[in-house]
Amino acid sequence: MSTTKAIDGSPDTGDPRRAGPGPARTERPPGRTWRQALRRDWQLYSLAILPLLFFLVFRYLPMIGNVIAFRKFRPGGGILGEEWVGLRYVRMFLDDPSFWHVFTNTVILGALTLLFCFPMPIVLALLLNELRGRRIKRFVQSVSYLPHFVSMVVVAGLVMELLSVDGPVNQVLRALGDDPIAFMQEAGWFRTIYVSSEMWQTVGWGTIIYLAALTTIDDQLYEAARIDGASRWRQIWHVALPGIRPTAVTLLILNIGTFMAVGFEKVLLLYNPLTYPTADVISTYLYRMGIISNSFSYAAAIGLFEALIGLALVLSANLISRRTVGTSLW
């Protein structure tokens, strides 16, 4: 039995990479692909520099400040605190009844906002998609979009003027023979006022994404449904809704991630000490503890706890969505 010799005189070991016709395969140098892509499309990659700097400066670097949740911070002292105190501030807010009160208010207000404000843009987008007249469709879109561009201070001012004791709403109640209601001074009305104003301000703007998703649905699907005898409601249920389901699920996961971050500006502008029982949320509680009372370490511990809950909600919602409907953020 003879052994074959390679060109350099060494015995052939039967390496499969040497066998077979055709030229020998050469491996590409590591790191060459992304360098070529960067050299070829450097103009496009340069557009990402400013967004990356924004997130680095305003999102990632401030995370270093979370260390004061575990250190004793004094105004005028070191930026990262003076001494290590461990979980002292965590135990403080876990044992504080006021914190759990505002935590409950935040959960209730966030749940009501998600329940009413999330599905309404879908409903409005489906209704607008059914309109055939372009003029009326554009008019409705413009009217529903405008509140999004109104300043939060102006929105709060409008709400307070409309619901004041001498405002238009109470004037209508007087005309009907009822007694006026101090809406802005009664804690029981705050959640209704907040959610209603939030719907008015955000529903129209939220329809933009869903209308764009509806335009990507193939018209042949609607045609096939009409041939099968499906009514307009059946077409919406079996064609339109499945077509926008990935978009809706993605936005739902993002909204769940901000579940605990109930609008700070609007609550701060609308609430008062009389409505604290239902209006005081974690963000406003942090404002009073951190900025007004100068308890920065205590406020940082609560903020870190809130952020961890938001992270857990996002991860859970993404996992459930991927396993149930097959759509997720990652």
C-alpha positions as CSV (number, residue, x, y, z in Angstrom):
1,M,0.0,0.0,0.0
2,S,1.6,3.2,-1.1
3,T,1.0,6.7,0.3
4,T,0.6,9.7,-1.9
5,K,2.8,12.7,-1.6
6,A,1.8,16.3,-1.5
7,I,3.5,18.9,-3.6
8,D,5.8,19.9,-0.7
9,G,6.8,16.2,-0.3
10,S,4.8,15.6,2.9
11,P,2.5,12.6,3.0
12,D,-1.2,13.3,2.2
13,T,-3.2,12.9,5.4
14,G,-6.5,12.7,3.5
15,D,-7.7,16.1,4.6
16,P,-11.2,16.6,3.0
17,R,-10.3,20.3,2.4
18,R,-7.7,19.1,-0.1
19,A,-9.9,16.6,-1.9
20,G,-12.3,17.3,-4.7
21,P,-12.1,19.3,-7.8
22,G,-11.9,23.1,-7.9
23,P,-9.6,25.6,-6.3
24,A,-8.8,25.5,-2.7
25,R,-11.0,27.6,-0.4
26,T,-9.3,30.5,1.2
27,E,-10.6,32.0,4.5
28,R,-11.4,35.7,4.6
29,P,-9.3,37.6,7.0
30,P,-11.2,38.2,10.3
31,G,-12.7,41.7,10.7
32,R,-12.4,42.5,7.0
33,T,-16.2,42.4,6.3
34,W,-17.3,45.1,8.7
35,R,-14.3,47.3,7.8
36,Q,-15.2,47.1,4.2
37,A,-18.8,48.0,5.0
38,L,-17.7,50.9,7.1
39,R,-15.4,52.2,4.4
40,R,-18.1,51.8,1.8
41,D,-21.1,53.3,3.7
42,W,-19.4,55.6,6.1
43,Q,-21.8,58.4,5.3
44,L,-24.7,56.4,6.5
45,Y,-22.9,55.2,9.7
46,S,-21.9,58.8,10.4
47,L,-25.7,59.6,10.8
48,A,-25.7,57.4,13.9
49,I,-23.0,59.4,15.7
50,L,-25.3,62.1,17.2
51,P,-28.0,59.6,18.4
52,L,-25.3,57.5,20.0
53,L,-23.9,60.5,21.7
54,F,-27.3,61.5,22.9
55,F,-28.0,58.1,24.5
56,L,-24.5,58.0,26.0
57,V,-24.7,61.5,27.6
58,F,-28.3,61.6,28.7
59,R,-29.1,57.9,29.2
60,Y,-26.1,55.8,30.1
61,L,-23.8,58.2,31.9
62,P,-26.6,59.2,34.4
63,M,-26.8,55.6,35.4
64,I,-23.6,56.1,37.4
65,G,-25.6,58.3,39.7
66,N,-27.7,55.3,40.8
67,V,-24.8,54.5,43.2
68,I,-26.1,57.2,45.6
69,A,-29.0,54.9,46.3
70,F,-26.4,52.9,48.4
71,R,-24.3,55.8,49.6
72,K,-25.1,58.8,51.9
73,F,-25.3,61.9,49.7
74,R,-25.0,65.4,51.1
75,P,-25.5,68.5,49.0
76,G,-22.2,70.1,48.4
77,G,-20.3,66.9,49.0
78,G,-18.9,64.3,46.7
79,I,-21.0,63.7,43.5
80,L,-21.1,59.9,44.3
81,G,-21.9,60.3,48.0
82,E,-19.8,60.4,51.2
83,E,-20.1,56.9,52.8
84,W,-21.5,53.5,51.9
85,V,-24.7,52.7,53.7
86,G,-25.8,49.5,51.7
87,L,-29.5,48.8,51.6
88,R,-30.4,51.4,54.2
89,Y,-32.6,53.6,51.9
90,V,-34.1,50.5,50.3
91,R,-35.3,49.3,53.7
92,M,-36.6,52.8,54.4
93,F,-39.0,53.0,51.5
94,L,-40.0,49.4,51.8
95,D,-41.1,50.1,55.4
96,D,-42.7,53.5,54.5
97,P,-46.5,53.3,54.3
98,S,-46.5,56.5,52.2
99,F,-44.4,54.8,49.5
100,W,-46.8,51.9,49.2
101,H,-49.7,54.3,49.0
102,V,-48.2,56.2,46.0
103,F,-47.1,52.8,44.6
104,T,-50.7,51.6,44.6
105,N,-51.9,54.9,43.0
106,T,-49.2,54.5,40.3
107,V,-50.3,50.9,39.5
108,I,-54.0,51.9,39.3
109,L,-53.4,55.0,37.2
110,G,-51.0,53.2,34.9
111,A,-53.5,50.3,34.5
112,L,-56.4,52.7,33.6
113,T,-54.2,54.6,31.2
114,L,-53.1,51.3,29.5
115,L,-56.7,50.0,29.4
116,F,-58.3,53.0,27.8
117,C,-55.5,54.8,25.9
118,F,-53.9,51.8,24.2
119,P,-56.9,50.3,22.3
120,M,-58.4,53.6,21.3
121,P,-55.8,54.5,18.6
122,I,-56.4,51.0,17.0
123,V,-60.2,51.6,17.0
124,L,-59.8,55.1,15.5
125,A,-57.3,53.9,12.9
126,L,-59.7,51.1,11.8
127,L,-62.6,53.6,11.6
128,L,-60.5,56.1,9.6
129,N,-59.4,53.3,7.3
130,E,-63.0,52.6,6.4
131,L,-63.7,56.2,5.4
132,R,-63.9,56.6,1.6
133,G,-64.1,60.4,1.5
134,R,-60.6,61.9,1.5
135,R,-61.6,65.3,2.7
136,I,-63.5,64.1,5.7
137,K,-60.7,61.6,6.5
138,R,-58.1,64.3,6.4
139,F,-60.2,66.6,8.5
140,V,-60.7,64.0,11.2
141,Q,-57.0,63.1,11.1
142,S,-56.0,66.8,11.5
143,V,-58.4,67.4,14.4
144,S,-57.3,64.3,16.2
145,Y,-53.6,65.0,15.7
146,L,-53.7,68.6,17.0
147,P,-53.9,67.9,20.8
148,H,-50.6,66.1,20.6
149,F,-48.8,69.4,19.7
150,V,-50.4,71.4,22.6
151,S,-48.1,72.1,25.5
152,M,-48.8,70.1,28.6
153,V,-49.1,73.3,30.6
154,V,-51.8,74.5,28.2
155,V,-53.6,71.2,28.4
156,A,-53.6,71.4,32.2
157,G,-54.8,75.0,32.1
158,L,-57.7,74.0,29.7
159,V,-58.7,71.1,32.0
160,M,-58.7,73.3,35.1
161,E,-60.7,76.1,33.4
162,L,-63.3,73.7,32.0
163,L,-63.7,71.9,35.3
164,S,-63.5,74.8,37.7
165,V,-66.5,75.7,39.9
166,D,-67.5,78.5,37.5
167,G,-66.4,76.6,34.4
168,P,-68.5,75.5,31.4
169,V,-69.1,72.0,32.8
170,N,-70.5,73.3,36.0
171,Q,-72.6,75.9,34.2
172,V,-74.2,73.1,32.2
173,L,-74.9,71.2,35.5
174,R,-76.5,74.4,36.9
175,A,-78.6,74.7,33.8
176,L,-79.8,71.1,34.3
177,G,-80.7,71.9,37.9
178,D,-77.8,70.1,39.6
179,D,-75.3,71.4,42.1
180,P,-71.8,72.3,40.9
181,I,-69.0,69.8,41.5
182,A,-65.5,70.8,42.6
183,F,-63.9,68.4,40.2
184,M,-60.3,69.6,40.8
185,Q,-60.7,69.5,44.6
186,E,-62.2,66.0,44.9
187,A,-59.9,63.0,45.0
188,G,-62.5,60.7,43.5
189,W,-62.5,62.6,40.2
190,F,-58.8,62.8,39.6
191,R,-58.3,59.5,37.8
192,T,-61.2,60.1,35.5
193,I,-59.9,63.6,34.6
194,Y,-56.4,62.3,34.0
195,V,-57.3,59.4,31.8
196,S,-59.9,61.4,29.8
197,S,-57.4,64.2,29.1
198,E,-54.7,61.6,28.2
199,M,-57.0,60.0,25.7
200,W,-57.9,63.3,24.1
201,Q,-54.2,64.2,23.8
202,T,-52.7,61.0,22.6
203,V,-55.3,58.9,20.7
204,G,-55.1,60.8,17.5
205,W,-51.3,60.8,17.4
206,G,-51.2,57.1,18.1
207,T,-53.2,56.3,15.0
208,I,-50.4,57.3,12.7
209,I,-48.4,54.1,13.2
210,Y,-51.5,51.9,12.8
211,L,-52.7,53.7,9.7
212,A,-49.2,53.1,8.2
213,A,-49.5,49.4,9.1
214,L,-52.9,49.2,7.5
215,T,-51.5,50.5,4.2
216,T,-49.1,47.5,4.0
217,I,-51.9,44.9,4.0
218,D,-52.3,43.4,0.5
219,D,-55.6,44.4,-1.2
220,Q,-55.9,40.9,-2.5
221,L,-56.7,39.7,1.0
222,Y,-59.7,42.1,1.2
223,E,-60.8,41.0,-2.3
224,A,-60.6,37.3,-1.3
225,A,-62.6,38.1,1.8
226,R,-65.3,39.9,-0.2
227,I,-65.5,37.0,-2.6
228,D,-66.1,34.6,0.3
229,G,-69.0,36.8,1.4
230,A,-67.3,38.5,4.4
231,S,-68.9,41.7,5.6
232,R,-67.0,44.8,6.5
233,W,-66.8,43.8,10.1
234,R,-65.6,40.3,9.1
235,Q,-62.9,41.9,6.9
236,I,-61.7,44.1,9.8
237,W,-61.6,41.1,12.2
238,H,-60.0,38.6,9.8
239,V,-57.8,40.8,7.6
240,A,-57.1,44.2,9.2
241,L,-56.6,43.2,12.8
242,P,-54.2,40.3,11.9
243,G,-52.3,42.7,9.6
244,I,-51.6,45.2,12.4
245,R,-51.1,42.6,15.1
246,P,-47.2,42.7,15.1
247,T,-47.3,46.5,15.3
248,A,-49.9,46.5,18.1
249,V,-47.9,43.9,20.1
250,T,-44.7,45.8,19.8
251,L,-46.4,49.0,21.0
252,L,-48.1,47.1,23.8
253,I,-44.7,45.9,25.1
254,L,-43.3,49.4,25.0
255,N,-46.3,50.8,26.8
256,I,-46.0,48.1,29.5
257,G,-42.4,49.1,29.9
258,T,-43.5,52.6,30.8
259,F,-46.4,51.3,32.9
260,M,-44.9,52.7,36.2
261,A,-43.7,56.0,34.6
262,V,-47.1,57.7,34.8
263,G,-47.0,61.2,33.2
264,F,-45.2,63.3,35.8
265,E,-45.8,66.7,34.2
266,K,-49.6,66.3,33.9
267,V,-50.0,64.9,37.4
268,L,-47.8,67.6,38.9
269,L,-49.8,70.3,37.1
270,L,-53.3,68.9,38.0
271,Y,-53.0,67.6,41.5
272,N,-53.1,69.4,44.8
273,P,-53.0,68.3,48.5
274,L,-56.7,67.6,48.4
275,T,-56.3,65.0,45.7
276,Y,-53.2,63.4,47.1
277,P,-55.1,60.2,48.1
278,T,-55.6,59.3,44.4
279,A,-53.3,61.6,42.5
280,D,-49.9,61.2,44.2
281,V,-47.8,58.8,42.2
282,I,-44.2,57.6,42.4
283,S,-42.8,60.3,40.1
284,T,-44.4,63.2,42.1
285,Y,-43.4,61.5,45.4
286,L,-39.8,61.4,44.1
287,Y,-40.0,65.1,43.2
288,R,-41.1,66.0,46.7
289,M,-38.6,63.7,48.4
290,G,-35.6,64.4,46.2
291,I,-35.9,68.0,45.0
292,I,-38.0,69.7,47.7
293,S,-36.8,67.7,50.8
294,N,-33.2,67.2,49.5
295,S,-33.4,63.4,50.2
296,F,-31.5,62.5,47.1
297,S,-30.2,59.1,48.2
298,Y,-33.7,58.1,49.3
299,A,-35.2,59.3,46.0
300,A,-32.5,57.5,44.0
301,A,-33.3,54.2,45.8
302,I,-37.0,54.6,44.9
303,G,-36.2,55.5,41.3
304,L,-33.9,52.5,40.9
305,F,-36.7,50.3,42.3
306,E,-39.1,51.7,39.8
307,A,-36.7,51.2,36.9
308,L,-36.2,47.5,37.9
309,I,-39.9,47.0,37.9
310,G,-40.2,48.5,34.5
311,L,-37.4,46.3,33.2
312,A,-39.1,43.2,34.7
313,L,-42.4,44.2,33.0
314,V,-40.7,44.6,29.6
315,L,-38.9,41.3,29.8
316,S,-42.0,39.5,30.9
317,A,-44.3,41.0,28.3
318,N,-41.8,40.3,25.6
319,L,-41.4,36.7,26.7
320,I,-45.2,36.1,26.9
321,S,-45.7,37.8,23.5
322,R,-43.1,35.6,21.8
323,R,-44.5,32.4,23.2
324,T,-48.2,33.2,22.6
325,V,-48.4,35.3,19.4
326,G,-44.9,34.8,18.0
327,T,-44.1,38.5,17.9
328,S,-41.6,40.2,20.2
329,L,-39.0,43.0,20.3
330,W,-36.1,40.6,20.4
